[in-house]
Amino acid sequence: MGRVKYAAKNITFGWIGNITTLVLGALMRQIFIDHLGDVLTGINDYYTNILTVLSLAELGIGTAFNYSLYGPVARNDIEKVKSYMLLYKKAYRSIACVIAVIGTAIAPFLKFLINEPGNIPWRDITVCYFIVLFNTVSSYFVAYKYSLVNAQQKNYIQTNIITITKAVTMLLQIVGLLLIPSFYLFLVTAMVIELAQKILVSMYLDRMYPYLKEKKVEKLSKEEVGQIVGQTKALVFHKVGDMARLQTDTLIIGAFIDVTTVGFVGNYNYVISSVSNFVNIIFNSVLSSFGNLIATEKKEKQYLMFRVYRFIACWIYGFSAIGFYLMLTPLIMLWFGEERVLPDLIIGCIMIDYYFKGERIVLSNYKTAAGVFEQDKYLALIQGAVNLVISIVLVQKIGLAGIYIGTIVSGLIANITKPFIIYKVCFGKTAAVYFRDSIKYAAVNAGIVLLLVLLKSVIMTSVTVPLFIAMVLIITAVYNGLFAAVFGRCEEFRYMWRLVAGRLQRKGDA
C-alpha cells in the first residue's frame, strides 16, 4: 500500500472516529453541565490541562523514537526495530514513574491553583485529581507500542482503538450521570474502561508484533543512542516552551479569574477542538507518510509536497477559522445558553491564533518528519517566556483578552522564524516565497471574512436553528468558491486537483 493510500485510510478512520466521539462527547458535556454544574465542568477541564502539562516529562522522547523508526521500518530491519523498541519501553516506564511522583507532589498545592471552587470540598477535588493522575500514568505502559504501528503508516489502528474506548467510556458515563450524578463515578468509569483497554491493547500489539517479546535483542550502538539523546535534548526545549505557551492559558484563567470561567472557555474549546479534529486528522495522518517520503524521495519531490501540504492547510484553516469566528457564539447560545457566551473580542483573538496555528502545524509536522530539532531548540523557550510574561501582565489589566494576546504574539514568533530553518535545512532555498504566499493567503482570507460579516449582518437577524444552518451553508459556499476562484491556477491547486480527479477516475473504472 502506497503513501497516499495509507494517508487516505488514516484520514477516513480518523473522521469516522471523530464523528462518533463528537456526537457522544457533545451529549455527555451537556448532561454533565446539567447534572453537575459549571464549577465541576471547569474543574474537570482544569485537571485535563494540569495533566497535559505533566506530560512534559515525556520530553520529546516519543518524537525522537518515531523519527528513528522510519528508516528501519522502511527497510524492514526487524532487529533494529526490536532494539529501538526495547529502549523506548524502558524510557516510557521511567517517564511514568516521574509523572507519578511529580503529580503526587502537586496535589497539596491544588487549593492555590484553583480559584473559587464553589461548594466543592477540597477532599473531593484531591481524590478526583488522583483518579485522573492514575489514568495518565498508566497510559505510558502501552503508549510506546503505538510508535511502531504509526511508523508503518497504520495510524488507523490506534485511531480505531481509541474510538472504541472513548465510545464505550462516554456511553457508560452518560448512563451514570443520568442515574447517579457523581463526579467520582464519572471519573472511575473512565479509569476502569481505559485500564481494561490498555491491557487488551498491549496483548493485541504483542500478537501483531510477536518479535517485541523476544528476549534476544541487540543493543543499539553508541552513535544510535547518541543520536536519540541529541534529538531528545533539543526536543526538551521545544516541549518546555510549548507547554509554557500552549498549556498555561487554562492555568492562568483558573488562578487569576475563576474556575467557572475555565468551564465557559472549555465549552468554546470543546466545540473548536471537536470540529478542528477533522482538520487535524488530515495533517497529522500524513506525518508518517512524510517521514517515508523524506527517507525515500529527492528534495524536489519533497519541496512540491510541502507546498501542496501548506496550501491545503491555509485553505482549510482559513475556512474553519472564519466559520468559527462567525458561528461559534450563535452555536454556544443555542446549545449551552446565552449566559455562557464570551465577548466577540475573545473569539476574534482565539481565531487569529487558530489561523496562524494552522501554518505552525504544517511547519512543525514537516520538521518532525525530517528530524530537524536542533536548529530552533531555544525558540520554543523564548515563545513560552513571552507568552507567560504578556499573559500574566495583561490578564491583570484587561482580563481574559490579555491571556490570548500573549498567545497570539508568542505564536507569531514561530510563524516568522521556522520557515527560514525549514527552507534552508530541508530544501536549500530562501524562505522569501513562503512569506510572499503567507501575505497572499492572509489577504484573501481577510477580504472574505469582511464580505461574510456583512452577509451575516443582513441574513442572520436573530439566533435560530434555521438561520444558523442557512448561514453555515452560505459561509461554506462563498468561502470555498472565492478561494478556489482566486487560487485555481496555482501549481499547488492543480496538483491537488489532478490527485483527486485521478482517484475518482480509478474508482469509476473499477
C-alpha positions, 0 to 999 in steps of 0.5 A: 500500500502506497503513501497516499493510500495509507494517508487516505485510510488514516484520514477516513478512520480518523473522521469516522472516529471523530464523528462518533466521539463528537456526537457522544462527547457533545451529549455527555458535556451537556448532561454533565453541565446539567447534572453537575454544574459549571464549577465541576465542568471547569474543574474537570477541564482544569485537571485535563490541562494540569495533566497535559502539562505533566506530560512534559516529562515525556520530553520529546522522547516519543518524537525522537523514537518515531523519527528513528523508526522510519528508516528501519521500518522502511527497510524492514530491519526487524532487529533494529526495530526490536532494539529501538523498541526495547529502549523506548519501553524502558524510557516510557516506564521511567517517564511514568514513574516521574509523572507519578511522583511529580503529580503526587507532589502537586496535589497539596498545592491544588487549593492555590491553583484553583480559584473559587471552587464553589461548594466543592470540598477540597477532599473531593477535588484531591481524590478526583485529581488522583483518579485522573493522575492514575489514568495518565500514568498508566497510559505510558505502559502501552503508549510506546507500542503505538510508535511502531504501528504509526511508523508503518503508516497504520495510524488507523489502528490506534485511531480505531482503538481509541474510538472504541474506548472513548465510545464505550467510556462516554456511553457508560458515563452518560448512563451514570450521570443520568442515574447517579450524578457523581463526579467520582463515578464519572471519573472511575468509569473512565479509569476502569474502561481505559485500564481494561483497554490498555491491557487488551491493547498491549496483548493485541500489539504483542500478537501483531508484533510477536518479535517485541517479546523476544528476549534476544535483542541487540543493543543499539550502538553508541552513535544510535543512542547518541543520536536519540539523546541529541534529538531528545535534548533539543526536543526538551526545549521545544516541549518546555516552551510549548507547554509554557505557551500552549498549556498555561492559558487554562492555568492562568484563567483558573488562578487569576479569574475563576474556575467557572470561567475555565468551564465557559472557555472549555465549552468554546474549546470543546466545540473548536477542538471537536470540529478542528479534529477533522482538520487535524486528522488530515495533517497529522495522518500524513506525518508518517507518510512524510517521514517515508517520503523524506527517507525515500524521495529527492528534495524536489519531490519533497519541496512540491509536497510541502507546498501542496501540504501548506496550501491545503492547510491555509485553505482549510484553516482559513475556512474553519477559522472564519466559520468559527469566528462567525458561528461559534457564539450563535452555536454556544447560545443555542446549545449551552445558553446565552449566559455562557457566551464570551465577548466577540473580542475573545473569539476574534483573538482565539481565531487569529491564533487558530489561523496562524496555528494552522501554518505552525502545524504544517511547519512543525509536522514537516520538521518532525518528519525530517528530524530537524530539532536542533536548529530552533531548540531555544525558540520554543523557550523564548515563545513560552517566556513571552507568552507567560510574561504578556499573559500574566501582565495583561490578564491583570489589566484587561482580563481574559483578552490579555491571556490570548494576546500573549498567545497570539504574539508568542505564536507569531514568533514561530510563524516568522522564524521556522520557515527560514530553518525549514527552507534552508535545512530541508530544501536549500532555498530562501524562505522569501516565497513562503512569506510572499504566499503567507501575505497572499493567503492572509489577504484573501482570507481577510477580504472574505471574512469582511464580505461574510460579516456583512452577509451575516449582518443582513441574513442572520437577524436573530439566533435560530436553528434555521438561520444558523444552518442557512448561514453555515451553508452560505459561509461554506459556499462563498468561502470555498468558491472565492478561494478556489476562484482566486487560487485555481491556477496555482501549481499547488491547486492543480496538483491537488486537483489532478490527485483527486480527479485521478482517484475518482477516475480509478474508482469509476473504472473499477 
